[in-house]
Amino acid sequence: MIDDKCGTYAGYQAHGRRGERTCAACREAQRLYMKARRAKGGPQIAREYMLNKARERAVWRLKDMHREDFDLLVADEMRVELMLARRTE
């Protein structure tokens, strides 16, 4: 859905809240926002960013190394999510 927030960081967040695929303008706005945040935040934000990227890569590697276990964990977590979603209905 395109609205007046498209092309802004708020628009990027709105897409996410609505469960939509993010448009190119909002992805670019989010990229620039995060780049500025990392630059302004100094070493702590930069380290946090690096740590998150390293964790992300480690998860992918673990998934590849232990595919069956990973699939079981995802299925288990999906059951939990479905149970929690039913509670809020």
Contacts in CASP RR format, 6 or more apart in sequence:
PFRMAT RR
TARGET T0000
AUTHOR 0000-0000-0000
METHOD contacts of the structure
MODEL  1
MIDDKCGTYAGYQAHGRRGERTCAACREAQRLYMKARRAKGGPQIAREYM
LNKARERAVWRLKDMHREDFDLLVADEMRVELMLARRTE
1 15 0 8 1.000
1 18 0 8 1.000
1 20 0 8 1.000
2 23 0 8 1.000
3 11 0 8 1.000
3 14 0 8 1.000
5 11 0 8 1.000
5 14 0 8 1.000
5 26 0 8 1.000
6 23 0 8 1.000
6 25 0 8 1.000
6 26 0 8 1.000
7 23 0 8 1.000
7 25 0 8 1.000
7 26 0 8 1.000
7 28 0 8 1.000
7 29 0 8 1.000
8 26 0 8 1.000
8 29 0 8 1.000
9 26 0 8 1.000
9 29 0 8 1.000
9 30 0 8 1.000
9 33 0 8 1.000
11 26 0 8 1.000
11 29 0 8 1.000
12 22 0 8 1.000
12 26 0 8 1.000
12 27 0 8 1.000
12 29 0 8 1.000
12 30 0 8 1.000
12 33 0 8 1.000
15 21 0 8 1.000
15 22 0 8 1.000
15 23 0 8 1.000
15 26 0 8 1.000
16 22 0 8 1.000
22 30 0 8 1.000
37 45 0 8 1.000
38 45 0 8 1.000
38 46 0 8 1.000
38 49 0 8 1.000
62 70 0 8 1.000
63 70 0 8 1.000
END
